């Protein structure tokens, strides 16, 4: 089946630093990728929709200057958490939509960010 | 208000027993409904995806039903196993913009 890879799976950083998370669709092209944030025991919260070759669409309340999204190719989207603070600690998950009549969606394994 | 409501929020069942999870939605116009299984600390994995014309779809011991008239779906787990312990998320897609609406999930705990 289709695979979406996220890297890194875990990252610990100091407050004030920036962290980049990569999301790759390994065996299909994804013109649209999605980034989510998930707090413990809560469901996924959509942060932004990433479209290849254009600017990302952010959900209400998500700071676009804080969470930079780049979708430079049909198989890669990146999320950069800039000037990270402890409250940014969370589980970040990406998903990629496979083109087709149902637009099947595949999720990455997630990236656990801990900001000290 | 969330357009996808799941119930129960959590449940505990004994190994070998069956259980049913519910998903009610108000998303319109409807495109498809998906059930995902998410193990703790992992990304969600697709179980089933159902379009308007499909009433039932099975994936091993998982059987999903869809009633597009009443806008309800269920996920039935048969002969539960310890590995079924996870969060089950219902996701509904609108046909006009393919925007996805997520349910809050049902946490299932299977005990020996």
HADDOCK unambig.tbl for C-alpha pairs under 7 A between the chains (distance, minus, plus):
assign (segid A and resid 42 and name CA) (segid B and resid 104 and name CA) 6.53 0.50 0.50
assign (segid A and resid 43 and name CA) (segid B and resid 104 and name CA) 4.75 0.50 0.50
assign (segid A and resid 43 and name CA) (segid B and resid 105 and name CA) 6.13 0.50 0.50
assign (segid A and resid 93 and name CA) (segid B and resid 43 and name CA) 6.69 0.50 0.50
assign (segid A and resid 107 and name CA) (segid B and resid 43 and name CA) 5.86 0.50 0.50
assign (segid A and resid 107 and name CA) (segid B and resid 44 and name CA) 5.96 0.50 0.50
assign (segid A and resid 107 and name CA) (segid B and resid 45 and name CA) 6.83 0.50 0.50
assign (segid A and resid 108 and name CA) (segid B and resid 43 and name CA) 5.55 0.50 0.50
assign (segid A and resid 109 and name CA) (segid B and resid 42 and name CA) 5.13 0.50 0.50
assign (segid A and resid 109 and name CA) (segid B and resid 43 and name CA) 4.10 0.50 0.50
assign (segid A and resid 110 and name CA) (segid B and resid 42 and name CA) 6.04 0.50 0.50
assign (segid A and resid 110 and name CA) (segid B and resid 43 and name CA) 5.36 0.50 0.50
